[in-house]
Amino acid sequence: MPLSLLADLRTMWAAHRDPVWLFRNKRGTSHVDPGVVSKAFQSARLAVAIKEEAKPHSLRHSFATRLIEHGVPAETVRILLGHASIKTTQGYLHLTEAARKELNDTVGGFSVPLFD
């Protein structure tokens, strides 16, 4: 995690010290409204000129993918994502382009790539 993000999260938590919600609603009674998250996500996506359609849930997939790429066991990813079953987590366990290339380079010697 970038240190600047960690600093921002610590500042946010220190401001409200809610023991349950890091991102809470205006009243402090529950989590932030999903519509607010979606609107902020789309605004940030457009601000950095990402033209592909994406939803906030894409962040979960990216997070899970990066963990797997860095060798974090699937069971740990399951726990971090809050899944009750590893079967739910399996939907996040796909090969990225970098992982495909690394696998093809590692196995090597094939005239046709193992994974396209």
Summary of the structure (lengths in Angstrom):
residues: 116
radius of gyration: 18.3
end to end distance: 30.2
largest distance: 60.7
contacts: 232
relative contact order: 0.06
helix: 56%
strand: 2%
